[in-house]
């Protein structure tokens, strides 16, 4: 079946539209799960302002580990060679390692764990920003700014932890809670947009 001219233009002269254009198009369920997980964790953190740093590290560790599994799920759901697949493999592996360390050693290496969490947040932010750019180029009839916004928030959180690693537990807790909450909401919004975009791309084939 020959694709419409506008679809051909989007994909640089290709004669048919592939069912998948980026790692995220087929992974809207995993994106939504990342969002729901983040909102749930943020609710726990923000409703417990007396939470100490050790418990915060344990909570963040568990969150990052599960989020890493979901990021790997995005890469596994994608077709081989899909744009962005390698980035989500990187994000998933880093989140798994950092999450495991934060969960297993919240006290002994709190400063080091915070630095690792900062590095993971920066990496995750860059992955989401580049994914938003890739989605914009691939089309699908949707604007994917929520993914880019989530990336910017992640970058900001990581930059703060790098700049202020010795901040008080309450400040880190509140910032972590708000960061995870905003990130989760952007992922949920992104999942709906990805689902609609994938439906349009399939209809165009």
MDAnalysis code that builds the backbone (N, CA, C; Angstrom):
import MDAnalysis as mda
import numpy as np

u = mda.Universe.empty(615, n_residues=205, atom_resindex=np.repeat(np.arange(205), 3), trajectory=True)
u.add_TopologyAttr("name", ["N", "CA", "C"] * 205)
u.add_TopologyAttr("resid", np.arange(1, 206))
u.add_TopologyAttr("resname", ["UNK", "UNK", "UNK", "UNK", "UNK", "UNK", "UNK", "UNK", "UNK", "UNK", "UNK", "UNK", "UNK", "UNK", "UNK", "UNK", "UNK", "UNK", "UNK", "UNK", "UNK", "UNK", "UNK", "UNK", "UNK", "UNK", "UNK", "UNK", "UNK", "UNK", "UNK", "UNK", "UNK", "UNK", "UNK", "UNK", "UNK", "UNK", "UNK", "UNK", "UNK", "UNK", "UNK", "UNK", "UNK", "UNK", "UNK", "UNK", "UNK", "UNK", "UNK", "UNK", "UNK", "UNK", "UNK", "UNK", "UNK", "UNK", "UNK", "UNK", "UNK", "UNK", "UNK", "UNK", "UNK", "UNK", "UNK", "UNK", "UNK", "UNK", "UNK", "UNK", "UNK", "UNK", "UNK", "UNK", "UNK", "UNK", "UNK", "UNK", "UNK", "UNK", "UNK", "UNK", "UNK", "UNK", "UNK", "UNK", "UNK", "UNK", "UNK", "UNK", "UNK", "UNK", "UNK", "UNK", "UNK", "UNK", "UNK", "UNK", "UNK", "UNK", "UNK", "UNK", "UNK", "UNK", "UNK", "UNK", "UNK", "UNK", "UNK", "UNK", "UNK", "UNK", "UNK", "UNK", "UNK", "UNK", "UNK", "UNK", "UNK", "UNK", "UNK", "UNK", "UNK", "UNK", "UNK", "UNK", "UNK", "UNK", "UNK", "UNK", "UNK", "UNK", "UNK", "UNK", "UNK", "UNK", "UNK", "UNK", "UNK", "UNK", "UNK", "UNK", "UNK", "UNK", "UNK", "UNK", "UNK", "UNK", "UNK", "UNK", "UNK", "UNK", "UNK", "UNK", "UNK", "UNK", "UNK", "UNK", "UNK", "UNK", "UNK", "UNK", "UNK", "UNK", "UNK", "UNK", "UNK", "UNK", "UNK", "UNK", "UNK", "UNK", "UNK", "UNK", "UNK", "UNK", "UNK", "UNK", "UNK", "UNK", "UNK", "UNK", "UNK", "UNK", "UNK", "UNK", "UNK", "UNK", "UNK", "UNK", "UNK", "UNK", "UNK", "UNK", "UNK", "UNK", "UNK", "UNK", "UNK", "UNK", "UNK", "UNK", "UNK"])
u.atoms.positions = np.array([
    [0.857, -1.202, 0.000],
    [0.000, 0.000, 0.000],
    [0.885, 1.242, 0.000],
    [0.624, 2.165, -0.890],
    [1.441, 3.364, -0.990],
    [0.989, 4.373, 0.040],
    [1.964, 4.933, 0.777],
    [1.626, 5.909, 1.815],
    [1.272, 7.247, 1.192],
    [0.466, 8.055, 1.856],
    [0.147, 9.400, 1.365],
    [1.413, 10.230, 1.234],
    [1.400, 11.236, 0.362],
    [2.601, 12.051, 0.141],
    [3.128, 12.706, 1.402],
    [2.232, 13.169, 2.297],
    [2.722, 13.838, 3.496],
    [3.445, 12.868, 4.416],
    [2.990, 11.626, 4.440],
    [3.673, 10.630, 5.267],
    [5.020, 10.287, 4.656],
    [5.043, 10.212, 3.329],
    [6.317, 9.950, 2.652],
    [7.326, 11.034, 2.976],
    [6.873, 12.283, 2.993],
    [7.784, 13.396, 3.292],
    [8.332, 13.283, 4.706],
    [7.495, 12.869, 5.620],
    [7.953, 12.750, 7.007],
    [9.092, 11.763, 7.119],
    [8.999, 10.671, 6.407],
    [9.998, 9.623, 6.524],
    [11.023, 9.647, 5.392],
    [11.285, 10.854, 4.919],
    [12.395, 11.071, 3.996],
    [12.318, 10.200, 2.735],
    [11.144, 10.201, 2.130],
    [11.035, 9.531, 0.840],
    [10.723, 8.060, 0.913],
    [10.554, 7.462, 2.076],
    [10.228, 6.049, 2.155],
    [8.828, 5.827, 1.580],
    [8.595, 4.688, 0.956],
    [7.331, 4.451, 0.275],
    [6.242, 3.920, 1.194],
    [6.598, 3.361, 2.336],
    [5.615, 2.898, 3.300],
    [6.010, 3.382, 4.667],
    [5.037, 3.457, 5.560],
    [5.311, 3.892, 6.920],
    [5.504, 2.685, 7.807],
    [6.638, 2.504, 8.450],
    [6.829, 1.359, 9.324],
    [5.943, 1.483, 10.551],
    [5.534, 0.356, 11.137],
    [4.665, 0.426, 12.304],
    [5.333, 1.058, 13.508],
    [6.654, 1.072, 13.538],
    [7.383, 1.639, 14.665],
    [8.424, 2.604, 14.147],
    [8.513, 3.786, 14.728],
    [9.505, 4.756, 14.294],
    [10.528, 5.045, 15.382],
    [10.148, 4.949, 16.627],
    [11.109, 5.121, 17.716],
    [10.836, 4.060, 18.769],
    [11.768, 3.933, 19.706],
    [11.613, 2.944, 20.772],
    [10.357, 3.198, 21.587],
    [9.912, 4.456, 21.644],
    [8.790, 4.796, 22.507],
    [7.427, 4.515, 21.893],
    [7.321, 4.461, 20.578],
    [6.010, 4.354, 19.966],
    [5.276, 3.085, 20.376],
    [5.965, 1.968, 20.508],
    [5.323, 0.715, 20.883],
    [5.336, 0.500, 22.392],
    [5.875, 1.446, 23.141],
    [6.089, 1.230, 24.575],
    [5.257, 2.167, 25.433],
    [4.115, 2.623, 24.944],
    [3.321, 3.586, 25.706],
    [2.869, 3.013, 27.046],
    [2.652, 1.691, 27.114],
    [2.246, 1.074, 28.383],
    [3.358, 1.201, 29.413],
    [4.601, 0.944, 28.994],
    [5.723, 1.067, 29.923],
    [5.934, 2.517, 30.345],
    [5.736, 3.446, 29.418],
    [5.842, 4.868, 29.758],
    [4.785, 5.235, 30.791],
    [3.559, 4.739, 30.595],
    [2.487, 5.014, 31.552],
    [2.799, 4.407, 32.923],
    [3.351, 3.200, 32.932],
    [3.700, 2.560, 34.197],
    [4.793, 3.340, 34.934],
    [5.754, 3.881, 34.181],
    [6.777, 4.722, 34.811],
    [6.128, 5.940, 35.463],
    [5.135, 6.509, 34.786],
    [4.458, 7.670, 35.334],
    [3.669, 7.345, 36.587],
    [2.910, 6.260, 36.560],
    [2.103, 5.865, 37.722],
    [3.012, 5.543, 38.903],
    [4.095, 4.822, 38.647],
    [5.059, 4.504, 39.718],
    [5.618, 5.779, 40.333],
    [6.008, 6.727, 39.495],
    [6.603, 7.971, 39.993],
    [5.612, 8.763, 40.842],
    [4.372, 8.866, 40.386],
    [3.365, 9.612, 41.147],
    [3.125, 8.947, 42.503],
    [3.076, 7.618, 42.524],
    [2.856, 6.905, 43.782],
    [4.012, 7.132, 44.755],
    [5.241, 7.046, 44.256],
    [6.409, 7.264, 45.119],
    [6.452, 8.706, 45.614],
    [6.142, 9.657, 44.739],
    [6.123, 11.067, 45.136],
    [5.103, 11.307, 46.241],
    [3.942, 10.650, 46.145],
    [2.918, 10.805, 47.178],
    [3.432, 10.304, 48.522],
    [4.167, 9.193, 48.514],
    [4.738, 8.663, 49.760],
    [5.747, 9.641, 50.347],
    [6.620, 10.172, 49.500],
    [7.677, 11.068, 49.984],
    [7.093, 12.380, 50.508],
    [6.180, 12.983, 49.757],
    [5.671, 14.308, 50.115],
    [4.706, 14.277, 51.296],
    [4.137, 13.127, 51.587],
    [3.234, 13.037, 52.737],
    [3.945, 12.595, 54.004],
    [5.255, 12.425, 53.909],
    [6.048, 12.042, 55.071],
    [7.248, 12.979, 55.220],
    [6.988, 14.247, 55.570],
    [8.078, 15.229, 55.660],
    [9.098, 14.915, 56.743],
    [8.753, 14.051, 57.694],
    [9.700, 13.691, 58.749],
    [10.610, 12.538, 58.345],
    [10.490, 12.085, 57.134],
    [11.324, 10.980, 56.660],
    [12.806, 11.371, 56.708],
    [13.612, 10.554, 57.314],
    [15.048, 10.830, 57.392],
    [15.753, 10.535, 56.086],
    [17.010, 10.947, 56.014],
    [17.761, 10.743, 54.772],
    [17.939, 9.272, 54.451],
    [18.169, 8.439, 55.476],
    [18.368, 7.016, 55.221],
    [17.135, 6.387, 54.589],
    [15.965, 6.704, 55.150],
    [14.727, 6.158, 54.590],
    [14.467, 6.733, 53.202],
    [14.824, 8.002, 53.005],
    [14.679, 8.606, 51.684],
    [15.553, 7.880, 50.670],
    [16.809, 7.571, 51.048],
    [17.697, 6.857, 50.138],
    [17.145, 5.486, 49.793],
    [16.588, 4.801, 50.793],
    [16.013, 3.482, 50.551],
    [14.828, 3.577, 49.598],
    [13.969, 4.585, 49.823],
    [12.793, 4.770, 48.961],
    [13.213, 5.114, 47.535],
    [14.157, 6.038, 47.410],
    [14.643, 6.405, 46.080],
    [15.311, 5.216, 45.393],
    [16.041, 4.426, 46.178],
    [16.697, 3.249, 45.606],
    [15.698, 2.270, 45.020],
    [14.633, 1.992, 45.783],
    [13.601, 1.076, 45.291],
    [12.927, 1.640, 44.045],
    [12.652, 2.950, 44.072],
    [12.006, 3.589, 42.915],
    [12.893, 3.509, 41.678],
    [14.167, 3.859, 41.838],
    [15.075, 3.863, 40.688],
    [15.255, 2.457, 40.126],
    [15.286, 1.452, 40.998],
    [15.461, 0.075, 40.523],
    [14.269, -0.352, 39.669],
    [13.062, -0.103, 40.170],
    [11.868, -0.486, 39.403],
    [11.755, 0.349, 38.131],
    [12.089, 1.649, 38.227],
    [12.053, 2.505, 37.041],
    [13.056, 2.022, 36.001],
    [14.196, 1.515, 36.454],
    [15.181, 0.962, 35.530],
    [14.643, -0.243, 34.782],
    [13.899, -1.103, 35.515],
    [13.285, -2.253, 34.860],
    [12.297, -1.807, 33.783],
    [11.526, -0.769, 34.088],
    [10.550, -0.275, 33.116],
    [11.241, 0.371, 31.913],
    [12.362, 1.073, 32.167],
    [13.117, 1.659, 31.047],
    [13.663, 0.557, 30.145],
    [14.133, -0.530, 30.744],
    [14.583, -1.668, 29.938],
    [13.400, -2.292, 29.197],
    [12.228, -2.260, 29.831],
    [11.035, -2.764, 29.157],
    [10.731, -1.980, 27.892],
    [10.955, -0.670, 27.942],
    [10.761, 0.158, 26.749],
    [11.687, -0.308, 25.623],
    [12.955, -0.563, 25.969],
    [13.923, -0.974, 24.945],
    [13.602, -2.367, 24.406],
    [13.125, -3.269, 25.270],
    [12.801, -4.617, 24.820],
    [11.529, -4.632, 23.980],
    [10.616, -3.730, 24.261],
    [9.367, -3.651, 23.496],
    [9.622, -3.088, 22.101],
    [10.680, -2.308, 21.963],
    [10.984, -1.686, 20.675],
    [11.555, -2.708, 19.703],
    [11.373, -2.435, 18.436],
    [11.986, -3.277, 17.424],
    [13.490, -3.017, 17.381],
    [14.234, -4.040, 16.981],
    [15.675, -3.889, 16.857],
    [16.002, -2.778, 15.855],
    [16.840, -1.850, 16.263],
    [17.207, -0.747, 15.394],
    [16.316, 0.466, 15.506],
    [15.275, 0.402, 16.359],
    [14.394, 1.559, 16.538],
    [15.170, 2.706, 17.168],
    [14.869, 3.928, 16.719],
    [15.566, 5.104, 17.234],
    [15.359, 5.225, 18.738],
    [16.448, 5.412, 19.486],
    [16.355, 5.623, 20.922],
    [16.434, 4.358, 21.751],
    [16.440, 3.201, 21.126],
    [16.456, 1.938, 21.889],
    [17.698, 1.833, 22.766],
    [18.848, 2.173, 22.214],
    [20.087, 2.101, 22.980],
    [20.111, 3.060, 24.155],
    [19.496, 4.235, 23.983],
    [19.465, 5.207, 25.075],
    [18.688, 4.663, 26.270],
    [17.584, 3.965, 25.998],
    [16.790, 3.434, 27.112],
    [17.457, 2.221, 27.764],
    [18.252, 1.486, 27.002],
    [19.049, 0.422, 27.611],
    [20.046, 1.028, 28.585],
    [20.713, 2.110, 28.167],
    [21.667, 2.790, 29.038],
    [20.979, 3.321, 30.293],
    [19.849, 4.016, 30.120],
    [19.140, 4.561, 31.270],
    [18.686, 3.454, 32.219],
    [18.191, 2.356, 31.657],
    [17.722, 1.255, 32.484],
    [18.818, 0.625, 33.307],
    [19.960, 0.369, 32.675],
    [21.075, -0.252, 33.387],
    [21.597, 0.667, 34.486],
    [21.763, 1.953, 34.166],
    [22.252, 2.901, 35.168],
    [21.269, 2.998, 36.337],
    [19.973, 3.061, 36.053],
    [18.975, 3.149, 37.115],
    [18.981, 1.899, 37.991],
    [19.142, 0.728, 37.376],
    [19.198, -0.510, 38.144],
    [20.382, -0.516, 39.109],
    [21.549, -0.145, 38.610],
    [22.756, -0.160, 39.440],
    [22.660, 0.863, 40.567],
    [22.302, 2.102, 40.228],
    [22.204, 3.157, 41.233],
    [21.097, 2.840, 42.241],
    [19.976, 2.343, 41.760],
    [18.890, 1.989, 42.662],
    [19.277, 0.892, 43.633],
    [19.976, -0.128, 43.137],
    [20.413, -1.223, 44.010],
    [21.382, -0.727, 45.078],
    [22.313, 0.150, 44.688],
    [23.283, 0.691, 45.652],
    [22.586, 1.561, 46.695],
    [21.665, 2.409, 46.247],
    [20.963, 3.287, 47.182],
    [20.100, 2.491, 48.149],
    [19.499, 1.411, 47.669],
    [18.646, 0.600, 48.526],
    [19.469, -0.228, 49.511],
    [20.598, -0.755, 49.052],
    [21.399, -1.647, 49.898],
    [22.292, -0.896, 50.875],
    [22.725, 0.316, 50.524],
    [23.673, 1.058, 51.369],
    [23.205, 2.495, 51.582],
    [22.056, 2.708, 52.194],
    [21.566, 4.077, 52.367],
    [22.343, 4.886, 53.381],
    [23.041, 4.229, 54.306],
    [23.736, 4.938, 55.385],
    [25.221, 5.076, 55.130],
    [25.846, 3.982, 54.767],
    [27.301, 3.957, 54.698],
    [27.871, 4.926, 53.664],
    [27.194, 5.067, 52.553],
    [27.750, 5.907, 51.470],
    [26.693, 6.887, 50.978],
    [26.012, 7.547, 51.907],
    [24.906, 8.437, 51.515],
    [25.361, 9.508, 50.533],
    [26.536, 10.132, 50.803],
    [27.038, 11.168, 49.905],
    [27.335, 10.629, 48.530],
    [27.971, 9.454, 48.489],
    [28.293, 8.848, 47.198],
    [27.028, 8.449, 46.454],
    [26.046, 7.923, 47.190],
    [24.790, 7.519, 46.561],
    [24.068, 8.725, 45.970],
    [24.075, 9.851, 46.696],
    [23.450, 11.060, 46.168],
    [24.123, 11.500, 44.873],
    [25.449, 11.379, 44.829],
    [26.165, 11.727, 43.604],
    [25.769, 10.805, 42.462],
    [25.624, 9.511, 42.759],
    [25.207, 8.565, 41.736],
    [23.776, 8.856, 41.261],
    [22.902, 9.203, 42.216],
    [21.530, 9.547, 41.850],
    [21.521, 10.798, 40.969],
    [22.393, 11.755, 41.299],
    [22.500, 12.960, 40.472],
    [22.926, 12.607, 39.055],
    [23.933, 11.724, 38.938],
    [24.406, 11.313, 37.619],
    [23.306, 10.589, 36.848],
    [22.575, 9.724, 37.548],
    [21.479, 8.999, 36.898],
    [20.402, 9.976, 36.423],
    [20.099, 10.989, 37.231],
    [19.069, 11.962, 36.856],
    [19.485, 12.741, 35.614],
    [20.757, 13.101, 35.531],
    [21.256, 13.818, 34.354],
    [21.158, 12.932, 33.114],
    [21.579, 11.658, 33.252],
    [21.510, 10.731, 32.120],
    [20.064, 10.529, 31.674],
    [19.168, 10.316, 32.659],
    [17.754, 10.131, 32.323],
    [17.185, 11.377, 31.647],
    [17.572, 12.556, 32.135],
    [17.100, 13.795, 31.533],
    [17.523, 13.922, 30.085],
    [18.781, 13.602, 29.808],
    [19.278, 13.677, 28.435],
    [18.566, 12.671, 27.539],
    [18.329, 11.463, 28.065],
    [17.621, 10.440, 27.285],
    [16.235, 10.929, 26.900],
    [15.512, 11.505, 27.866],
    [14.150, 11.953, 27.578],
    [14.144, 13.133, 26.601],
    [15.080, 14.052, 26.757],
    [15.146, 15.205, 25.854],
    [15.441, 14.759, 24.429],
    [16.434, 13.876, 24.258],
    [16.747, 13.385, 22.922],
    [15.601, 12.564, 22.351],
    [14.881, 11.856, 23.208],
    [13.729, 11.088, 22.735],
    [12.629, 12.021, 22.239],
    [12.406, 13.126, 22.960],
    [11.400, 14.094, 22.531],
    [11.770, 14.691, 21.178],
    [13.065, 14.980, 20.990],
    [13.521, 15.516, 19.705],
    [13.313, 14.495, 18.601],
    [13.648, 13.230, 18.890],
    [13.486, 12.171, 17.893],
    [12.018, 11.982, 17.517],
    [11.143, 12.019, 18.523],
    [9.711, 11.869, 18.259],
    [9.181, 13.017, 17.397],
    [9.678, 14.208, 17.667],
    [9.235, 15.360, 16.881],
    [9.611, 15.186, 15.412],
    [10.787, 14.628, 15.169],
    [11.228, 14.438, 13.790],
    [10.455, 13.332, 13.085],
    [10.018, 12.331, 13.858],
    [9.354, 11.176, 13.251],
    [7.883, 11.411, 12.967],
    [7.299, 12.442, 13.560],
    [5.911, 12.739, 13.251],
    [4.939, 11.910, 14.056],
    [3.810, 11.599, 13.486],
    [2.766, 10.850, 14.155],
    [1.583, 11.718, 14.547],
    [1.658, 13.010, 14.249],
    [0.534, 13.880, 14.513],
    [0.382, 14.328, 15.945],
    [1.403, 14.141, 16.772],
    [1.327, 14.537, 18.172],
    [2.534, 15.403, 18.536],
    [2.318, 16.275, 19.511],
    [3.417, 17.049, 20.085],
    [3.857, 16.362, 21.375],
    [5.127, 16.002, 21.438],
    [5.622, 15.193, 22.546],
    [6.424, 16.019, 23.556],
    [5.954, 17.235, 23.823],
    [6.658, 18.095, 24.769],
    [6.671, 17.536, 26.197],
    [5.679, 16.714, 26.638],
    [5.780, 16.214, 28.016],
    [7.048, 15.418, 28.279],
    [7.509, 14.674, 27.272],
    [8.738, 13.908, 27.464],
    [9.921, 14.846, 27.628],
    [9.983, 15.887, 26.818],
    [11.061, 16.864, 26.953],
    [11.017, 17.590, 28.280],
    [9.800, 17.924, 28.739],
    [9.655, 18.592, 30.035],
    [10.136, 17.684, 31.162],
    [9.779, 16.411, 31.084],
    [10.261, 15.459, 32.086],
    [11.783, 15.378, 32.093],
    [12.369, 15.446, 30.920],
    [13.829, 15.430, 30.832],
    [14.462, 16.661, 31.457],
    [13.862, 17.830, 31.211],
    [14.393, 19.060, 31.805],
    [14.301, 19.035, 33.328],
    [13.196, 18.518, 33.858],
    [13.034, 18.418, 35.314],
    [14.075, 17.471, 35.893],
    [14.308, 16.362, 35.214],
    [15.309, 15.403, 35.672],
    [16.707, 16.016, 35.654],
    [17.004, 16.760, 34.591],
    [18.296, 17.451, 34.513],
    [18.458, 18.441, 35.659],
    [17.404, 19.202, 35.948],
    [17.461, 20.185, 37.018],
    [17.703, 19.550, 38.368],
    [17.036, 18.431, 38.633],
    [17.225, 17.737, 39.909],
    [18.653, 17.215, 40.036],
    [19.157, 16.620, 38.957],
    [20.530, 16.126, 38.989],
    [21.535, 17.240, 39.182],
    [21.316, 18.375, 38.519],
    [22.228, 19.509, 38.661],
    [22.233, 20.032, 40.094],
    [21.051, 20.075, 40.728],
    [20.988, 20.535, 42.118],
    [21.777, 19.604, 43.037],
    [21.613, 18.300, 42.865],
    [22.331, 17.359, 43.724],
    [23.838, 17.465, 43.523],
    [24.268, 17.711, 42.291],
    [25.698, 17.897, 42.053],
    [26.203, 19.172, 42.728],
    [25.392, 20.232, 42.659],
    [25.827, 21.525, 43.192],
    [25.716, 21.595, 44.709],
    [24.710, 20.898, 45.290],
    [24.472, 20.987, 46.726],
    [24.358, 19.590, 47.349],
    [25.420, 18.801, 47.303],
    [25.328, 17.423, 47.829],
    [25.135, 17.364, 49.338],
    [25.470, 18.436, 50.051],
    [25.369, 18.427, 51.509],
    [24.087, 19.098, 52.009],
    [23.107, 19.279, 51.134],
    [21.852, 19.917, 51.539],
    [21.148, 19.089, 52.610],
    [20.332, 19.742, 53.428],
    [19.625, 19.060, 54.486],
    [18.659, 18.019, 53.954],
    [18.338, 17.054, 54.815],
    [17.476, 15.950, 54.406],
    [16.104, 16.442, 53.963],
    [15.556, 17.459, 54.639],
    [14.223, 17.953, 54.298],
    [14.202, 18.576, 52.914],
    [15.236, 19.357, 52.598],
    [15.299, 19.995, 51.274],
    [15.407, 18.937, 50.184],
    [16.299, 17.971, 50.389],
    [16.460, 16.908, 49.392],
    [15.167, 16.117, 49.244],
    [14.514, 15.846, 50.371],
    [13.260, 15.080, 50.341],
    [12.192, 15.808, 49.536],
    [11.995, 17.102, 49.821],
    [10.961, 17.863, 49.129],
    [11.266, 17.990, 47.639],
    [12.520, 18.266, 47.314],
    [12.887, 18.385, 45.901],
    [12.724, 17.055, 45.182],
    [13.138, 15.975, 45.845],
    [12.984, 14.651, 45.237],
    [11.512, 14.347, 45.001],
    [10.672, 14.668, 45.986],
    [9.245, 14.419, 45.849],
    [8.627, 15.189, 44.704],
    [8.925, 16.484, 44.615],
    [8.364, 17.299, 43.540],
    [8.920, 16.891, 42.180],
    [10.217, 16.563, 42.144],
    [10.813, 16.108, 40.880],
    [10.123, 14.840, 40.386],
    [9.985, 13.850, 41.266],
    [9.378, 12.578, 40.867],
    [7.916, 12.772, 40.492],
    [7.216, 13.665, 41.208],
    [5.816, 13.926, 40.894],
    [5.660, 14.518, 39.498],
    [6.429, 15.567, 39.195],
    [6.345, 16.205, 37.876],
    [6.774, 15.227, 36.784],
    [7.845, 14.477, 37.050],
    [8.310, 13.490, 36.079],
    [7.215, 12.466, 35.796],
    [6.553, 12.001, 36.857],
    [5.496, 11.020, 36.677],
    [4.333, 11.559, 35.865],
    [3.908, 12.783, 36.164],
    [2.797, 13.380, 35.425],
    [3.142, 13.562, 33.949],
    [4.386, 13.957, 33.666],
    [4.788, 14.127, 32.262],
    [4.825, 12.783, 31.542],
    [5.222, 11.713, 32.247],
    [5.248, 10.393, 31.621],
    [3.833, 9.905, 31.310],
    [2.895, 10.159, 32.217],
    [1.507, 9.757, 31.966],
    [0.943, 10.513, 30.765],
    [1.186, 11.821, 30.714],
    [0.730, 12.616, 29.566],
    [1.393, 12.131, 28.281],
    [2.674, 11.811, 28.364],
    [3.398, 11.336, 27.187],
    [2.847, 10.006, 26.694],
    [2.443, 9.131, 27.623],
    [1.923, 7.821, 27.233],
    [0.662, 7.958, 26.384],
    [-0.230, 8.861, 26.765],
    [-1.445, 9.072, 25.981],
    [-1.106, 9.583, 24.586],
    [-0.174, 10.508, 24.505],
    [0.205, 11.065, 23.209],
    [0.881, 10.006, 22.341],
    [1.725, 9.171, 22.950],
    [2.391, 8.113, 22.199],
    [1.373, 7.102, 21.663],
    [0.388, 6.787, 22.476],
    [-0.637, 5.841, 22.041],
    [-1.402, 6.388, 20.831],
    [-1.766, 7.662, 20.878],
    [-2.474, 8.265, 19.747],
    [-1.586, 8.333, 18.503],
    [-0.314, 8.686, 18.716],
    [0.601, 8.785, 17.576],
    [0.796, 7.435, 16.914],
    [0.963, 6.378, 17.740],
    [1.144, 5.044, 17.177],
    [-0.095, 4.597, 16.420],
    [-1.276, 4.933, 16.921],
    [-2.509, 4.585, 16.234],
    [-2.585, 5.262, 14.866],
    [-2.168, 6.524, 14.807],
    [-2.185, 7.246, 13.512],
    [-1.180, 6.647, 12.547],
    [0.005, 6.285, 13.051],
    [1.024, 5.716, 12.179],
    [0.581, 4.361, 11.630],
    [-0.079, 3.577, 12.458],
    [-0.573, 2.276, 11.972],
    [-1.693, 2.470, 10.946],
    [-2.546, 3.458, 11.186],
    [-3.639, 3.707, 10.242],
    [-3.124, 4.176, 8.890],
    [-1.919, 4.773, 8.884],
    [-1.370, 5.310, 7.641],
    [-0.682, 4.249, 6.803],
    [-0.484, 3.043, 7.375],
    [0.221, 2.012, 6.617],
    [-0.717, 1.357, 5.608],
])
